[in-house]
Amino acid sequence: MYSAFFRHLPGPKWFRVLFMIVLALCLVAFLMEVAFPIVSEYMTNTESTVG
């Protein structure tokens, strides 16, 4: 899947690698700032079983 996406990106190889890194960082930032907080509201089990 990643190779198919990588092949369809325009530009030289160094630009495609840089673009993929930036895209991955944006995805992680979106998950940490938006998606995970929304999902955590619906998680009812907040008890820790370790410690």
TITI-540103 format. One record per residue: residue in three letters; x, y, z of N, C-alpha, C in turn. Coordinates in nm, 2 decimals. Atoms other than C-alpha are relative to their C-alpha. Layout:
BEGIN
<rec><drennu>ala</drennu><n_X>X</n_X><n_Y>Y</n_Y><n_Z>Z</n_Z><ca_X>X</ca_X><ca_Y>Y</ca_Y><ca_Z>Z</ca_Z><c_X>X</c_X><c_Y>Y</c_Y><c_Z>Z</c_Z></rec>
...
***
This chain:
BEGIN
<rec><drennu>met</drennu><n_X>0.08</n_X><n_Y>-0.12</n_Y><n_Z>0.00</n_Z><ca_X>0.00</ca_X><ca_Y>0.00</ca_Y><ca_Z>0.00</ca_Z><c_X>0.09</c_X><c_Y>0.13</c_Y><c_Z>0.00</c_Z></rec>
<rec><drennu>tyr</drennu><n_X>-0.09</n_X><n_Y>-0.12</n_Y><n_Z>-0.01</n_Z><ca_X>0.28</ca_X><ca_Y>0.25</ca_Y><ca_Z>0.09</ca_Z><c_X>0.08</c_X><c_Y>0.01</c_Y><c_Z>-0.13</c_Z></rec>
<rec><drennu>ser</drennu><n_X>-0.07</n_X><n_Y>-0.01</n_Y><n_Z>0.13</n_Z><ca_X>0.47</ca_X><ca_Y>0.17</ca_Y><ca_Z>-0.23</ca_Z><c_X>-0.09</c_X><c_Y>0.05</c_Y><c_Z>-0.11</c_Z></rec>
<rec><drennu>ala</drennu><n_X>0.09</n_X><n_Y>-0.06</n_Y><n_Z>0.10</n_Z><ca_X>0.17</ca_X><ca_Y>0.24</ca_Y><ca_Z>-0.44</ca_Z><c_X>-0.02</c_X><c_Y>0.15</c_Y><c_Z>0.02</c_Z></rec>
<rec><drennu>phe</drennu><n_X>0.01</n_X><n_Y>-0.14</n_Y><n_Z>-0.03</n_Z><ca_X>0.12</ca_X><ca_Y>0.57</ca_Y><ca_Z>-0.27</ca_Z><c_X>0.12</c_X><c_Y>0.08</c_Y><c_Z>-0.03</c_Z></rec>
<rec><drennu>phe</drennu><n_X>-0.13</n_X><n_Y>-0.06</n_Y><n_Z>0.02</n_Z><ca_X>0.49</ca_X><ca_Y>0.65</ca_Y><ca_Z>-0.29</ca_Z><c_X>0.02</c_X><c_Y>0.02</c_Y><c_Z>-0.15</c_Z></rec>
<rec><drennu>arg</drennu><n_X>-0.02</n_X><n_Y>-0.01</n_Y><n_Z>0.15</n_Z><ca_X>0.49</ca_X><ca_Y>0.58</ca_Y><ca_Z>-0.67</ca_Z><c_X>-0.08</c_X><c_Y>0.11</c_Y><c_Z>-0.06</c_Z></rec>
<rec><drennu>his</drennu><n_X>0.08</n_X><n_Y>-0.09</n_Y><n_Z>0.06</n_Z><ca_X>0.21</ca_X><ca_Y>0.82</ca_Y><ca_Z>-0.73</ca_Z><c_X>0.03</c_X><c_Y>0.15</c_Y><c_Z>0.04</c_Z></rec>
<rec><drennu>leu</drennu><n_X>-0.04</n_X><n_Y>-0.14</n_Y><n_Z>-0.04</n_Z><ca_X>0.37</ca_X><ca_Y>1.12</ca_Y><ca_Z>-0.56</ca_Z><c_X>0.09</c_X><c_Y>0.06</c_Y><c_Z>-0.10</c_Z></rec>
<rec><drennu>pro</drennu><n_X>-0.08</n_X><n_Y>-0.07</n_Y><n_Z>0.10</n_Z><ca_X>0.52</ca_X><ca_Y>1.38</ca_Y><ca_Z>-0.79</ca_Z><c_X>0.14</c_X><c_Y>0.04</c_Y><c_Z>0.06</c_Z></rec>
<rec><drennu>gly</drennu><n_X>-0.13</n_X><n_Y>-0.06</n_Y><n_Z>-0.05</n_Z><ca_X>0.88</ca_X><ca_Y>1.50</ca_Y><ca_Z>-0.77</ca_Z><c_X>0.11</c_X><c_Y>-0.11</c_Y><c_Z>0.01</c_Z></rec>
<rec><drennu>pro</drennu><n_X>-0.11</n_X><n_Y>0.09</n_Y><n_Z>-0.02</n_Z><ca_X>1.22</ca_X><ca_Y>1.35</ca_Y><ca_Z>-0.71</ca_Z><c_X>-0.01</c_X><c_Y>-0.09</c_Y><c_Z>0.12</c_Z></rec>
<rec><drennu>lys</drennu><n_X>0.01</n_X><n_Y>0.09</n_Y><n_Z>-0.11</n_Z><ca_X>1.29</ca_X><ca_Y>1.07</ca_Y><ca_Z>-0.46</ca_Z><c_X>0.01</c_X><c_Y>0.07</c_Y><c_Z>0.13</c_Z></rec>
<rec><drennu>trp</drennu><n_X>-0.02</n_X><n_Y>-0.07</n_Y><n_Z>-0.13</n_Z><ca_X>1.42</ca_X><ca_Y>1.30</ca_Y><ca_Z>-0.19</ca_Z><c_X>-0.12</c_X><c_Y>0.08</c_Y><c_Z>0.05</c_Z></rec>
<rec><drennu>phe</drennu><n_X>0.13</n_X><n_Y>-0.07</n_Y><n_Z>-0.04</n_Z><ca_X>1.10</ca_X><ca_Y>1.51</ca_Y><ca_Z>-0.20</ca_Z><c_X>-0.11</c_X><c_Y>-0.09</c_Y><c_Z>0.04</c_Z></rec>
<rec><drennu>arg</drennu><n_X>0.10</n_X><n_Y>0.10</n_Y><n_Z>-0.04</n_Z><ca_X>0.88</ca_X><ca_Y>1.20</ca_Y><ca_Z>-0.19</ca_Z><c_X>0.02</c_X><c_Y>-0.05</c_Y><c_Z>0.14</c_Z></rec>
<rec><drennu>val</drennu><n_X>-0.03</n_X><n_Y>0.05</n_Y><n_Z>-0.14</n_Z><ca_X>1.06</ca_X><ca_Y>1.07</ca_Y><ca_Z>0.12</ca_Z><c_X>-0.03</c_X><c_Y>0.11</c_Y><c_Z>0.10</c_Z></rec>
<rec><drennu>leu</drennu><n_X>0.03</n_X><n_Y>-0.11</n_Y><n_Z>-0.09</n_Z><ca_X>1.04</ca_X><ca_Y>1.41</ca_Y><ca_Z>0.29</ca_Z><c_X>-0.15</c_X><c_Y>0.02</c_Y><c_Z>0.01</c_Z></rec>
<rec><drennu>phe</drennu><n_X>0.15</n_X><n_Y>-0.02</n_Y><n_Z>0.00</n_Z><ca_X>0.67</ca_X><ca_Y>1.44</ca_Y><ca_Z>0.20</ca_Z><c_X>-0.06</c_X><c_Y>-0.11</c_Y><c_Z>0.08</c_Z></rec>
<rec><drennu>met</drennu><n_X>0.06</n_X><n_Y>0.11</n_Y><n_Z>-0.08</n_Z><ca_X>0.60</ca_X><ca_Y>1.09</ca_Y><ca_Z>0.35</ca_Z><c_X>0.03</c_X><c_Y>0.02</c_Y><c_Z>0.14</c_Z></rec>
<rec><drennu>ile</drennu><n_X>-0.03</n_X><n_Y>-0.03</n_Y><n_Z>-0.14</n_Z><ca_X>0.78</ca_X><ca_Y>1.19</ca_Y><ca_Z>0.67</ca_Z><c_X>-0.09</c_X><c_Y>0.10</c_Y><c_Z>0.06</c_Z></rec>
<rec><drennu>val</drennu><n_X>0.09</n_X><n_Y>-0.11</n_Y><n_Z>-0.05</n_Z><ca_X>0.58</ca_X><ca_Y>1.51</ca_Y><ca_Z>0.70</ca_Z><c_X>-0.14</c_X><c_Y>-0.05</c_Y><c_Z>0.01</c_Z></rec>
<rec><drennu>leu</drennu><n_X>0.13</n_X><n_Y>0.06</n_Y><n_Z>0.00</n_Z><ca_X>0.26</ca_X><ca_Y>1.32</ca_Y><ca_Z>0.62</ca_Z><c_X>-0.02</c_X><c_Y>-0.09</c_Y><c_Z>0.12</c_Z></rec>
<rec><drennu>ala</drennu><n_X>0.01</n_X><n_Y>0.09</n_Y><n_Z>-0.12</n_Z><ca_X>0.33</ca_X><ca_Y>1.06</ca_Y><ca_Z>0.89</ca_Z><c_X>0.00</c_X><c_Y>0.08</c_Y><c_Z>0.13</c_Z></rec>
<rec><drennu>leu</drennu><n_X>0.00</n_X><n_Y>-0.09</n_Y><n_Z>-0.12</n_Z><ca_X>0.40</ca_X><ca_Y>1.34</ca_Y><ca_Z>1.15</ca_Z><c_X>-0.13</c_X><c_Y>0.07</c_Y><c_Z>0.01</c_Z></rec>
<rec><drennu>cys</drennu><n_X>0.13</n_X><n_Y>-0.06</n_Y><n_Z>-0.01</n_Z><ca_X>0.08</ca_X><ca_Y>1.51</ca_Y><ca_Z>1.06</ca_Z><c_X>-0.11</c_X><c_Y>-0.10</c_Y><c_Z>0.04</c_Z></rec>
<rec><drennu>leu</drennu><n_X>0.09</n_X><n_Y>0.11</n_Y><n_Z>-0.04</n_Z><ca_X>-0.11</ca_X><ca_Y>1.18</ca_Y><ca_Z>1.10</ca_Z><c_X>0.01</c_X><c_Y>-0.02</c_Y><c_Z>0.15</c_Z></rec>
<rec><drennu>val</drennu><n_X>-0.02</n_X><n_Y>0.03</n_Y><n_Z>-0.14</n_Z><ca_X>0.04</ca_X><ca_Y>1.12</ca_Y><ca_Z>1.44</ca_Z><c_X>-0.05</c_X><c_Y>0.12</c_Y><c_Z>0.08</c_Z></rec>
<rec><drennu>ala</drennu><n_X>0.05</n_X><n_Y>-0.12</n_Y><n_Z>-0.07</n_Z><ca_X>-0.04</ca_X><ca_Y>1.48</ca_Y><ca_Z>1.55</ca_Z><c_X>-0.15</c_X><c_Y>0.00</c_Y><c_Z>0.00</c_Z></rec>
<rec><drennu>phe</drennu><n_X>0.15</n_X><n_Y>0.01</n_Y><n_Z>0.01</n_Z><ca_X>-0.40</ca_X><ca_Y>1.44</ca_Y><ca_Z>1.43</ca_Z><c_X>-0.06</c_X><c_Y>-0.10</c_Y><c_Z>0.10</c_Z></rec>
<rec><drennu>leu</drennu><n_X>0.05</n_X><n_Y>0.10</n_Y><n_Z>-0.09</n_Z><ca_X>-0.44</ca_X><ca_Y>1.12</ca_Y><ca_Z>1.62</ca_Z><c_X>0.01</c_X><c_Y>0.04</c_Y><c_Z>0.15</c_Z></rec>
<rec><drennu>met</drennu><n_X>-0.03</n_X><n_Y>-0.04</n_Y><n_Z>-0.14</n_Z><ca_X>-0.29</ca_X><ca_Y>1.26</ca_Y><ca_Z>1.94</ca_Z><c_X>-0.09</c_X><c_Y>0.11</c_Y><c_Z>0.05</c_Z></rec>
<rec><drennu>glu</drennu><n_X>0.07</n_X><n_Y>-0.12</n_Y><n_Z>-0.04</n_Z><ca_X>-0.48</ca_X><ca_Y>1.59</ca_Y><ca_Z>1.94</ca_Z><c_X>-0.15</c_X><c_Y>-0.02</c_Y><c_Z>-0.02</c_Z></rec>
<rec><drennu>val</drennu><n_X>0.14</n_X><n_Y>0.00</n_Y><n_Z>0.03</n_Z><ca_X>-0.82</ca_X><ca_Y>1.49</ca_Y><ca_Z>1.79</ca_Z><c_X>-0.06</c_X><c_Y>-0.14</c_Y><c_Z>0.03</c_Z></rec>
<rec><drennu>ala</drennu><n_X>0.06</n_X><n_Y>0.13</n_Y><n_Z>0.00</n_Z><ca_X>-0.89</ca_X><ca_Y>1.12</ca_Y><ca_Z>1.75</ca_Z><c_X>0.00</c_X><c_Y>-0.07</c_Y><c_Z>0.14</c_Z></rec>
<rec><drennu>phe</drennu><n_X>-0.01</n_X><n_Y>0.07</n_Y><n_Z>-0.13</n_Z><ca_X>-0.76</ca_X><ca_Y>0.97</ca_Y><ca_Z>2.08</ca_Z><c_X>-0.08</c_X><c_Y>0.07</c_Y><c_Z>0.11</c_Z></rec>
<rec><drennu>pro</drennu><n_X>0.09</n_X><n_Y>-0.06</n_Y><n_Z>-0.11</n_Z><ca_X>-0.93</ca_X><ca_Y>1.23</ca_Y><ca_Z>2.31</ca_Z><c_X>-0.15</c_X><c_Y>-0.03</c_Y><c_Z>-0.02</c_Z></rec>
<rec><drennu>ile</drennu><n_X>0.14</n_X><n_Y>0.03</n_Y><n_Z>0.02</n_Z><ca_X>-1.26</ca_X><ca_Y>1.17</ca_Y><ca_Z>2.14</ca_Z><c_X>-0.03</c_X><c_Y>-0.15</c_Y><c_Z>0.03</c_Z></rec>
<rec><drennu>val</drennu><n_X>0.02</n_X><n_Y>0.14</n_Y><n_Z>-0.03</n_Z><ca_X>-1.22</ca_X><ca_Y>0.79</ca_Y><ca_Z>2.17</ca_Z><c_X>0.00</c_X><c_Y>-0.02</c_Y><c_Z>0.15</c_Z></rec>
<rec><drennu>ser</drennu><n_X>-0.02</n_X><n_Y>0.02</n_Y><n_Z>-0.14</n_Z><ca_X>-1.11</ca_X><ca_Y>0.82</ca_Y><ca_Z>2.53</ca_Z><c_X>-0.13</c_X><c_Y>0.03</c_Y><c_Z>0.08</c_Z></rec>
<rec><drennu>glu</drennu><n_X>0.13</n_X><n_Y>-0.03</n_Y><n_Z>-0.07</n_Z><ca_X>-1.45</ca_X><ca_Y>0.97</ca_Y><ca_Z>2.63</ca_Z><c_X>-0.09</c_X><c_Y>-0.12</c_Y><c_Z>0.00</c_Z></rec>
<rec><drennu>tyr</drennu><n_X>0.09</n_X><n_Y>0.11</n_Y><n_Z>0.01</n_Z><ca_X>-1.62</ca_X><ca_Y>0.65</ca_Y><ca_Z>2.53</ca_Z><c_X>0.06</c_X><c_Y>-0.13</c_Y><c_Z>0.07</c_Z></rec>
<rec><drennu>met</drennu><n_X>-0.07</n_X><n_Y>0.11</n_Y><n_Z>-0.07</n_Z><ca_X>-1.37</ca_X><ca_Y>0.42</ca_Y><ca_Z>2.71</ca_Z><c_X>-0.04</c_X><c_Y>0.01</c_Y><c_Z>0.15</c_Z></rec>
<rec><drennu>thr</drennu><n_X>0.05</n_X><n_Y>0.00</n_Y><n_Z>-0.13</n_Z><ca_X>-1.54</ca_X><ca_Y>0.33</ca_Y><ca_Z>3.04</ca_Z><c_X>0.10</c_X><c_Y>-0.06</c_Y><c_Z>0.11</c_Z></rec>
<rec><drennu>asn</drennu><n_X>-0.09</n_X><n_Y>0.07</n_Y><n_Z>-0.09</n_Z><ca_X>-1.26</ca_X><ca_Y>0.12</ca_Y><ca_Z>3.19</ca_Z><c_X>0.12</c_X><c_Y>0.08</c_Y><c_Z>0.02</c_Z></rec>
<rec><drennu>thr</drennu><n_X>-0.12</n_X><n_Y>-0.08</n_Y><n_Z>-0.03</n_Z><ca_X>-1.02</ca_X><ca_Y>0.36</ca_Y><ca_Z>3.36</ca_Z><c_X>0.08</c_X><c_Y>-0.05</c_Y><c_Z>0.11</c_Z></rec>
<rec><drennu>glu</drennu><n_X>-0.07</n_X><n_Y>0.06</n_Y><n_Z>-0.11</n_Z><ca_X>-0.90</ca_X><ca_Y>0.13</ca_Y><ca_Z>3.63</ca_Z><c_X>0.13</c_X><c_Y>-0.06</c_Y><c_Z>-0.05</c_Z></rec>
<rec><drennu>ser</drennu><n_X>-0.13</n_X><n_Y>0.06</n_Y><n_Z>0.04</n_Z><ca_X>-0.53</ca_X><ca_Y>0.02</ca_Y><ca_Z>3.62</ca_Z><c_X>0.01</c_X><c_Y>-0.14</c_Y><c_Z>0.07</c_Z></rec>
<rec><drennu>thr</drennu><n_X>-0.02</n_X><n_Y>0.14</n_Y><n_Z>-0.05</n_Z><ca_X>-0.46</ca_X><ca_Y>-0.35</ca_Y><ca_Z>3.66</ca_Z><c_X>0.14</c_X><c_Y>-0.03</c_Y><c_Z>0.04</c_Z></rec>
<rec><drennu>val</drennu><n_X>-0.14</n_X><n_Y>0.02</n_Y><n_Z>-0.04</n_Z><ca_X>-0.09</ca_X><ca_Y>-0.30</ca_Y><ca_Z>3.71</ca_Z><c_X>0.04</c_X><c_Y>0.10</c_Y><c_Z>0.10</c_Z></rec>
<rec><drennu>gly</drennu><n_X>-0.04</n_X><n_Y>-0.09</n_Y><n_Z>-0.10</n_Z><ca_X>0.06</ca_X><ca_Y>-0.15</ca_Y><ca_Z>4.02</ca_Z><c_X>-0.10</c_X><c_Y>0.03</c_Y><c_Z>0.10</c_Z></rec>
***
